[in-house]
Structure formats: C-alpha cells, structure tokens
Amino acid sequence: METVLAGWTDEEQAIAKQAFDSAYGRAIAVLTETLRERVRTIHGAEDVWQLHDFLSIQRHSIEGHFDFRLDGILFVFASLVKDKLLELDELTGLDPEKLAKITAMSRF
C-alpha cells in the first residue's frame, strides 16, 4: 500500500524526485559550461572578482529555484519547464490534474 504525503503517492514522489534531480543536473551543466567560457576570458583581478560575483548570484538563483518541497513543487516544475530545464514527458506518471497545472503555469 502506498503512503500519500500531501496528496502525492510514493510513485509520484519518486517521479518528481527523479525529474527534479535531472533538471538540477542540467542547470549545473549549463553553469559549468558558462564557467569554462568565462574562465578563458580572465585577464586580471577585476575579471576574477566579476566571476566571483557571477558565481554568488548563480548560487543564490539555483538554490532559490531548486526547492524540493511537495507543497510548492508544481510551481518549481512549471518554472523548470519554462526555462527548458525539464520536459513535461519527464513527469509522466503524475496525476493528470498535477500535469495540467504544471502545463498551464509553464505558459506564463
């Protein structure tokens, strides 16, 4: 018998966690590639400090964006779909109502 947490079955929680982790991995891969490109352009101290500022902003953004709490995860997923870090088909298996909400919110 499945445990339901805040309207989420065990299967849905597993699907959500896998999709979340995949999107996080993509975000980190994009950041890593951006860093490689930026590091090649470092020529002095000012460039280093700008890179530091960039990383601080990115860390704040990623940590704020990737919040795996089921009470707000539909908003997170919609944002990730909108940002092209997550595909709706990665959420196959979620309740159709949840998928419909994610789809609708990702359009705005």
C-alpha positions in Angstrom: 0.0 0.0 0.0 1.3 3.4 -1.0 1.8 6.2 1.5 0.3 9.5 0.4 2.1 12.6 1.5 0.4 15.9 0.9 -1.6 14.3 -2.0 1.4 12.6 -3.5 1.7 8.8 -3.8 5.0 7.1 -3.3 5.2 6.6 -7.1 4.6 10.3 -7.8 7.2 11.3 -5.2 9.7 9.1 -6.9 8.9 10.5 -10.4 9.0 14.1 -9.0 12.4 13.5 -7.3 13.9 11.9 -10.5 12.6 14.8 -12.7 13.9 17.4 -10.1 17.3 15.8 -9.9 17.6 15.6 -13.7 16.7 19.3 -14.1 19.2 20.2 -11.4 21.9 18.3 -13.2 21.1 20.2 -16.4 21.2 23.5 -14.6 24.6 22.7 -13.1 25.9 21.5 -16.6 24.8 24.8 -18.1 26.5 26.7 -15.3 29.7 24.6 -15.7 29.9 25.3 -19.4 29.3 29.0 -18.8 32.1 29.0 -16.3 34.5 27.3 -18.7 33.8 30.0 -21.2 34.2 32.8 -18.7 37.4 31.5 -17.2 39.0 31.6 -20.6 38.5 35.4 -20.6 40.1 36.1 -17.3 43.0 38.5 -17.7 43.2 40.2 -14.3 41.9 40.7 -10.8 38.8 42.6 -11.9 37.8 39.6 -14.0 38.3 37.3 -11.1 36.1 39.5 -8.9 33.4 39.6 -11.6 33.5 35.8 -11.8 33.1 35.6 -8.0 30.1 37.9 -8.2 28.6 35.9 -11.0 29.0 32.7 -9.1 27.4 34.2 -6.0 24.4 35.3 -8.0 24.1 31.9 -9.7 24.3 30.0 -6.4 21.6 32.2 -4.9 19.5 31.7 -8.0 19.9 28.0 -8.2 19.4 27.4 -4.5 16.2 29.5 -4.7 14.9 27.9 -7.8 15.6 24.3 -6.8 13.4 23.8 -3.8 12.1 20.2 -3.5 9.1 20.7 -1.1 6.0 19.0 -2.4 3.7 21.8 -1.3 5.3 24.1 -3.9 6.8 21.7 -6.4 4.2 22.3 -9.1 5.4 25.9 -9.3 9.0 24.7 -9.4 8.3 22.3 -12.2 6.4 24.9 -14.2 9.4 27.2 -13.9 11.8 24.5 -14.9 9.7 23.6 -18.0 9.5 27.3 -18.9 13.3 27.6 -18.5 13.7 24.4 -20.7 15.5 22.5 -17.9 12.7 20.0 -17.7 10.4 18.3 -20.3 6.8 17.6 -19.4 7.3 13.9 -20.5 9.7 13.5 -17.6 6.7 14.0 -15.3 4.7 11.2 -16.9 3.0 9.2 -14.2 2.0 12.2 -12.1 -1.7 12.7 -11.6 -3.2 14.3 -14.7 -4.5 17.2 -12.7 -1.0 18.0 -11.5 0.4 17.7 -15.0 -2.4 20.1 -16.3 -1.5 22.6 -13.6 2.2 22.4 -14.4 1.5 22.8 -18.1 -0.8 25.8 -17.6 1.6 27.6 -15.2 4.6 27.0 -17.5 3.0 29.1 -20.2 3.2 32.3 -18.2 
